[in-house]
Amino acid sequence: MSVLAVDDLTVRHGGLVALDGVTLAVETGQIVGLIGPNGAGKTTFIDALTGFTAPHRGKVTFAGRDITRDAPHERSRAGLVRTFQSLELFDDLSVRDNLLVAAHTPTFWSTIADAFWPRSHDGTDTHRTLELLDLLPVADRLPTELSNGTRHVVALARALVSSPQLVLLDEPAAGLDPGETAALADLLRRLPAVGTTVLVVDHDMSLIMNVCDQVHVLDFGRLVAGGTPTEVRNDPTVIAAYLGTSTTAGPAAEEGSA
């Protein structure tokens, strides 16, 4: 069963074709990778899925519902969340409080109620996420006191604290050393068991090939390959794209990429 279905997704910025008719599905309980050369359209794809970029054409279906025109906060509340390449942590709050902020989704009335009748919010989900990602030992420390690798895990924890059905990870291994990347891979493998499907975009091939069930490849905004990591690794089209001799040049390539 597909938790996410993308049909003919196209994004244009003036004359620039960032995504050109992308169609793919993410099955429930899988870890799916999205790779491609710089400028292939990977971050644009995540932005379009999460409502930060409006598509020119196409449809996004999440958990059986058309969310193509939903706002980002509506998609998040429905269980589709993301991380960003910049970690966006609150450096003046503890790790635990960073998660508490993400776990609490205020409404207009709850904000007014909290102003007049302050109350404590249930920290069960926060504790569960800290435990899942091995963050309990640093829960009361500030992000500025942590290693780069642990800060990345905190950013992942903030996305997971609301128990999403699908998490989209934008370059989660950026800036990590091989040991930190291996540790991140181990954490990602835990997520399907707790009910969270993963779509991960990254340039680190060791992470993608070792952790993903399926891998899709973008080049010049077009989906040019897909399959198991072994199939994708040996695909001549993928090899050509990464060597800069792409066979997919066409309208999207001529107008540009993002």
PyMOL commands that set and color helices and strands:
alter all, ss='L'
color gray80, all
select helices_A, chain A and resi 42-50+72-78+95-103+108-116+124-132+136-138+143-145+148-160+178-190+192-194+205-211+229-233+236-243+251-255
alter helices_A, ss='H'
color red, helices_A
select strands_A, chain A and resi 2-13+16-27+31-35+57-62+65-66+80-82+166-170+197-201+214-219+222-227
alter strands_A, ss='S'
color yellow, strands_A
deselect
rebuild
show_as cartoon
